[in-house]
Amino acid sequence: MSASSLISVIKHSSCAFPRMRGNALLVPPRDAEAMAGAVRRILTEPSLAERLSRNARLRAEAHGWSVVLPHWEELLEKVAAGG
């Protein structure tokens, strides 16, 4: 696994779950045993770590400046034009 891999273990609340599905392993808040188990899975299951990393990277890239900036520019141009 490279140093640039995006692997997440998240203490979840119900509202975070739909956004994180496939990008992270979700564990209950304040459950150290579940957190340790999730980290253990990532370290011992290379295919899981690879899938989580790939999915998280795709999600991050979908929200990068190259995607977001054109939307901001369009919005600001509309506001500046009085629209």
N, C-alpha and C positions, 0 to 999 in steps of 0.2 A: 504494500500500500504506500503510495507516495505521500509526501508531506503536504501536498496541496489537496488531498482528498477531503471531501466534505461529508463527514459522518456525524450524525446527530443522535443523541439520546435525549429525549425531551420529557420533563415532568409535565404531564398534560392536564388540561382542563377540558371539559366537553366542547367548548367553543374552538379550541385549537385543533382538535382532532381532524376535521375534514380537510383543513389546509395542509396538514403534515402527512397524511396518509401516503405511504410509499417513499417518503423522504427521510423518515426517522423512525426509530423505535420509541414507542410511547410507553411511559411508566407512570404509575400513580404518584402524586406529590408526596414527599416525605417518606418514600419507601426505598430505603437504602438497599435492601435485598433485591428488589426489582431492578434498581439502577445498576447494581453490580452484575446481575444476570444479563441485562441488555448489553452492557459493555463486554462481558464475556462472550456473548453471541457474536458481536462484531469482530472480536479478536480471533475467534475460532471458526467462523464461517465466512471464508473469503468471498463466496458468491453473494452472500447477504451484504457484506461490506461494500462490494463493488456495485450492487444494485442500488443501495441507499446513496452511495456517493454519486452515481450517475444521475439518479432522479433529483437529488438535491441540487446538483450543478445545473441541470436543465431548468429547474424552477428559479434558481438564482439568476441565470442568464436571461430568463424571461422578464426579469425585473431590473435588468442592468440599464445603465444610462443610454446605451445605444437604442434601447426600446422605449424607455420612459421619456427621454428628452424631446423627441418629436411631438409627443402628446402635450407636454408642458408648453412647447413653443406654439403649438396650434391654439391652446387655451389662452395663452397670454396675448397672442395676436388678436383673437376674438374680443378679449376684454379691452385691449387698447383701441380697437375699432368701434367700441361702444356696443358690442354684441354680446 
